[in-house]
């Protein structure tokens, strides 16, 4: 898990996984505790037919989509 801060406050929490099997429990936990502006789970193998998924306030995105934006 990666945490990006801005002025000592949580800005973005990023979890990297091989497969999309729901949101990782540690990402859920730390997102609730730290309340970052963004919480993202990056997956190498997304669910078939899905390019983005939203679970509450957490975004699940394929690595290919995220890296294409850089």
MMTF fields as JSON, N, C-alpha, C and O atoms, coordinates in Angstrom:
{
  "mmtfVersion": "1.0.0",
  "mmtfProducer": "UNKNOWN",
  "numBonds": 279,
  "numAtoms": 280,
  "numGroups": 70,
  "numChains": 1,
  "numModels": 1,
  "chainsPerModel": [1],
  "groupsPerChain": [70],
  "chainIdList": ["A"],
  "bondAtomList": [4, 2, 8, 6, 12, 10, 16, 14, 20, 18, 24, 22, 28, 26, 32, 30, 36, 34, 40, 38, 44, 42, 48, 46, 52, 50, 56, 54, 60, 58, 64, 62, 68, 66, 72, 70, 76, 74, 80, 78, 84, 82, 88, 86, 92, 90, 96, 94, 100, 98, 104, 102, 108, 106, 112, 110, 116, 114, 120, 118, 124, 122, 128, 126, 132, 130, 136, 134, 140, 138, 144, 142, 148, 146, 152, 150, 156, 154, 160, 158, 164, 162, 168, 166, 172, 170, 176, 174, 180, 178, 184, 182, 188, 186, 192, 190, 196, 194, 200, 198, 204, 202, 208, 206, 212, 210, 216, 214, 220, 218, 224, 222, 228, 226, 232, 230, 236, 234, 240, 238, 244, 242, 248, 246, 252, 250, 256, 254, 260, 258, 264, 262, 268, 266, 272, 270, 276, 274],
  "bondOrderList": [1, 1, 1, 1, 1, 1, 1, 1, 1, 1, 1, 1, 1, 1, 1, 1, 1, 1, 1, 1, 1, 1, 1, 1, 1, 1, 1, 1, 1, 1, 1, 1, 1, 1, 1, 1, 1, 1, 1, 1, 1, 1, 1, 1, 1, 1, 1, 1, 1, 1, 1, 1, 1, 1, 1, 1, 1, 1, 1, 1, 1, 1, 1, 1, 1, 1, 1, 1, 1],
  "groupList": [{"groupName": "UNK", "atomNameList": ["N", "CA", "C", "O"], "elementList": ["N", "C", "C", "O"], "formalChargeList": [0, 0, 0, 0], "bondAtomList": [1, 0, 2, 1, 3, 2], "bondOrderList": [1, 1, 2], "singleLetterCode": "X", "chemCompType": "L-PEPTIDE LINKING"}],
  "groupTypeList": [0, 0, 0, 0, 0, 0, 0, 0, 0, 0, 0, 0, 0, 0, 0, 0, 0, 0, 0, 0, 0, 0, 0, 0, 0, 0, 0, 0, 0, 0, 0, 0, 0, 0, 0, 0, 0, 0, 0, 0, 0, 0, 0, 0, 0, 0, 0, 0, 0, 0, 0, 0, 0, 0, 0, 0, 0, 0, 0, 0, 0, 0, 0, 0, 0, 0, 0, 0, 0, 0],
  "groupIdList": [1, 2, 3, 4, 5, 6, 7, 8, 9, 10, 11, 12, 13, 14, 15, 16, 17, 18, 19, 20, 21, 22, 23, 24, 25, 26, 27, 28, 29, 30, 31, 32, 33, 34, 35, 36, 37, 38, 39, 40, 41, 42, 43, 44, 45, 46, 47, 48, 49, 50, 51, 52, 53, 54, 55, 56, 57, 58, 59, 60, 61, 62, 63, 64, 65, 66, 67, 68, 69, 70],
  "secStructList": [7, 3, 3, 3, 3, 3, 6, 6, 3, 3, 3, 3, 3, 3, 3, 3, 3, 3, 3, 7, 1, 1, 7, 7, 2, 2, 2, 2, 2, 2, 2, 2, 2, 2, 7, 7, 1, 3, 3, 3, 3, 3, 3, 3, 3, 7, 7, 6, 6, 7, 1, 3, 3, 3, 3, 6, 6, 3, 3, 3, 3, 3, 2, 2, 2, 2, 2, 2, 6, 7],
  "xCoordList": [0.847, 0.0, 0.893, 1.944, 0.452, 1.145, 0.23, -0.984, 0.81, 0.037, 0.721, 1.903, -0.023, 0.474, -0.119, -1.322, 0.73, 0.256, 0.414, 1.215, -0.366, -0.281, -0.37, -1.396, 0.703, 0.781, 0.473, -0.28, 1.074, 0.971, -0.423, -0.732, -1.269, -2.59, -2.698, -2.145, -3.418, -3.592, -4.311, -5.389, -3.706, -4.301, -4.817, -5.945, -3.99, -4.391, -3.799, -2.632, -4.622, -4.214, -4.323, -5.374, -3.233, -3.2, -2.754, -1.706, -3.552, -3.256, -3.072, -3.841, -2.074, -1.811, -2.053, -1.548, -2.831, -3.168, -2.995, -3.02, -2.819, -2.737, -4.103, -4.257, -5.099, -6.44, -7.492, -7.332, -8.566, -9.707, -10.594, -11.354, -10.502, -11.34, -11.992, -11.934, -12.604, -13.146, -12.06, -10.902, -12.443, -11.48, -10.724, -11.311, -9.423, -8.57, -8.988, -9.296, -8.997, -9.443, -8.551, -9.043, -7.249, -6.358, -6.618, -6.504, -6.966, -7.298, -8.582, -8.673, -9.568, -10.81, -10.527, -11.006, -9.744, -9.439, -8.742, -9.184, -7.658, -6.898, -7.638, -7.436, -8.489, -9.297, -10.297, -10.55, -10.866, -11.801, -11.094, -11.619, -9.912, -9.168, -8.525, -8.608, -7.884, -7.121, -7.949, -7.595, -9.041, -9.938, -9.206, -9.309, -8.464, -7.805, -8.842, -9.97, -8.445, -9.337, -9.63, -10.747, -8.636, -8.777, -8.295, -7.297, -9.012, -8.597, -8.736, -9.822, -7.632, -7.605, -6.966, -5.922, -7.607, -7.0, -6.651, -7.534, -5.382, -4.89, -4.728, -4.066, -5.33, -5.28, -4.68, -4.925, -3.902, -3.291, -4.317, -4.357, -5.149, -6.162, -7.547, -8.018, -8.202, -9.53, -10.601, -10.362, -11.775, -12.913, -13.252, -13.126, -13.675, -13.981, -15.071, -16.105, -14.823, -15.804, -15.859, -16.684, -14.999, -15.031, -13.706, -12.635, -13.789, -12.571, -12.412, -11.292, -13.52, -13.489, -14.599, -15.669, -14.352, -15.372, -15.287, -14.198, -16.43, -16.463, -17.142, -18.245, -16.466, -16.989, -17.038, -16.032, -18.185, -18.278, -17.473, -17.79, -16.431, -15.557, -14.235, -13.326, -14.129, -12.877, -13.035, -14.003, -12.079, -12.065, -11.134, -10.002, -11.596, -10.756, -10.521, -11.471, -9.259, -8.902, -7.813, -6.885, -7.916, -6.843, -5.549, -5.574, -4.437, -3.138, -2.921, -2.318, -3.402, -3.212, -3.912, -3.387, -5.077, -5.813, -5.073, -4.864, -4.684, -3.998, -2.681, -2.386, -1.891, -0.587, -0.7, 0.212, -1.794, -1.97, -2.216, -2.075, -2.579, -2.823, -1.557, -1.555, -0.491, 0.772, 1.563, 2.651],
  "yCoordList": [-1.169, 0.0, 1.232, 1.264, 2.233, 3.51, 4.589, 4.548, 5.541, 6.665, 7.945, 8.16, 8.782, 10.081, 11.122, 11.125, 12.001, 13.021, 14.412, 14.639, 15.323, 16.733, 17.529, 17.52, 18.208, 18.977, 18.107, 18.502, 16.91, 15.955, 15.363, 14.822, 15.455, 14.838, 13.84, 14.055, 12.745, 11.717, 12.307, 12.886, 12.156, 12.66, 11.509, 11.558, 10.468, 9.322, 8.049, 8.003, 7.03, 5.706, 4.784, 4.714, 4.07, 3.247, 1.835, 1.644, 0.855, -0.563, -1.223, -0.953, -2.08, -2.78, -4.275, -4.877, -4.869, -6.287, -6.923, -6.241, -8.245, -8.96, -9.127, -8.923, -9.5, -9.771, -8.964, -8.619, -8.67, -7.962, -8.985, -9.697, -9.057, -9.972, -9.166, -9.555, -8.06, -7.168, -6.253, -6.338, -5.389, -4.43, -5.072, -5.747, -4.853, -5.392, -4.845, -3.66, -5.703, -5.298, -4.227, -3.365, -4.266, -3.246, -1.87, -0.851, -1.841, -0.576, -0.007, 1.195, -0.86, -0.413, 0.157, 1.235, -0.58, -0.181, 1.183, 2.094, 1.31, 2.559, 3.723, 4.872, 3.446, 4.512, 5.058, 6.261, 4.165, 4.606, 5.39, 6.388, 4.94, 5.583, 6.908, 7.897, 6.924, 8.097, 9.092, 10.268, 8.63, 9.456, 10.267, 11.493, 9.568, 10.296, 10.806, 10.317, 11.781, 12.32, 11.254, 11.18, 10.431, 9.371, 8.054, 8.007, 6.978, 5.622, 4.79, 4.694, 4.187, 3.494, 2.121, 1.978, 1.116, -0.208, -0.45, -0.463, -0.638, -0.864, -2.366, -3.018, -2.922, -4.365, -4.695, -4.009, -5.744, -6.182, -6.888, -6.666, -7.742, -8.49, -8.087, -8.63, -7.142, -6.693, -7.749, -8.709, -7.556, -8.428, -8.289, -7.204, -9.365, -9.343, -8.328, -8.285, -7.518, -6.549, -5.263, -4.393, -5.13, -3.914, -3.17, -3.762, -1.884, -1.082, -0.307, -0.002, 0.014, 0.703, 0.146, -0.205, 0.065, -0.343, 0.581, 0.993, 0.905, 1.757, 0.985, 0.463, 0.92, 0.265, 1.306, 1.548, 1.919, 3.005, 4.187, 4.761, 4.551, 5.664, 5.177, 5.971, 3.865, 3.284, 2.918, 2.263, 3.345, 3.082, 1.917, 1.893, 0.959, -0.147, 0.07, 0.172, 0.139, 0.474, -0.466, -0.786, -0.918, -1.751, -0.931, 0.27, -1.612, -0.946, -0.338, 0.729, -0.997, -0.474, 0.876, 1.767, 1.025, 2.292, 3.376, 4.478, 3.067, 4.06, 4.49, 5.683, 3.532, 3.867, 4.593, 5.329, 4.402, 5.126, 6.616, 7.417, 6.986, 8.401, 9.158, 10.386, 8.418, 9.049, 9.525, 10.079],
  "zCoordList": [0.0, 0.0, 0.0, 0.64, -0.726, -0.795, -0.239, -0.44, 0.451, 0.956, 0.503, 0.772, -0.18, -0.626, 0.31, 0.567, 0.815, 1.747, 1.15, 0.243, 1.682, 1.32, 2.612, 3.292, 2.938, 4.185, 5.402, 6.291, 5.423, 6.526, 6.7, 7.762, 5.68, 5.72, 4.572, 3.494, 4.818, 3.788, 2.584, 2.715, 1.415, 0.185, -0.678, -1.169, -0.864, -1.681, -1.098, -0.708, -1.049, -0.602, -1.804, -2.442, -2.119, -3.32, -2.959, -2.343, -3.346, -3.12, -4.474, -5.397, -4.613, -5.869, -5.676, -4.728, -6.586, -6.514, -7.887, -8.912, -7.889, -9.157, -9.8, -11.004, -8.994, -9.524, -8.794, -7.624, -9.498, -8.908, -8.216, -8.872, -6.925, -6.135, -5.021, -3.854, -5.371, -4.356, -3.831, -4.24, -2.931, -2.369, -1.213, -0.368, -1.191, -0.146, 1.222, 1.352, 2.23, 3.569, 4.189, 4.917, 3.913, 4.479, 3.857, 4.537, 2.566, 1.92, 2.516, 2.765, 2.743, 3.392, 4.778, 5.128, 5.56, 6.931, 6.972, 7.672, 6.223, 6.265, 5.625, 6.017, 4.651, 4.06, 5.067, 5.112, 5.876, 6.911, 8.015, 8.508, 8.397, 9.491, 9.075, 9.803, 7.902, 7.471, 6.661, 6.576, 6.07, 5.261, 4.18, 4.141, 3.301, 2.204, 1.21, 1.162, 0.431, -0.591, -1.644, -2.155, -1.971, -2.964, -2.389, -1.671, -2.71, -2.373, -3.639, -4.21, -4.076, -5.36, -5.199, -4.561, -5.785, -5.865, -7.327, -8.186, -7.608, -8.967, -9.144, -8.337, -10.202, -10.42, -11.778, -12.771, -11.797, -13.048, -13.934, -15.144, -13.324, -14.063, -13.555, -12.556, -14.229, -13.788, -14.076, -14.809, -13.489, -13.788, -15.257, -15.824, -15.873, -17.317, -17.623, -16.958, -18.637, -19.091, -18.282, -18.563, -17.288, -16.465, -16.585, -16.45, -16.838, -16.875, -15.576, -15.168, -14.926, -13.634, -12.763, -13.262, -11.469, -10.508, -9.312, -8.911, -8.747, -7.561, -6.439, -6.604, -5.3, -4.112, -3.002, -2.334, -2.801, -1.829, -2.338, -3.38, -1.602, -2.013, -2.592, -2.829, -2.822, -3.315, -4.79, -5.178, -5.597, -7.031, -7.317, -6.833, -8.093, -8.553, -10.039, -10.815, -10.432, -11.815, -12.31, -11.566, -13.574, -14.146, -14.272, -14.541, -14.072, -14.159, -15.537, -15.65, -16.583, -17.941, -18.114, -18.782, -17.524, -17.623, -16.84, -17.347, -15.624, -14.794, -15.426, -15.489, -15.892, -16.463, -17.794, -18.172, -18.507, -19.768, -19.542, -20.466, -18.328, -18.006, -17.635, -17.556, -17.41, -16.983, -18.182, -18.023]
}
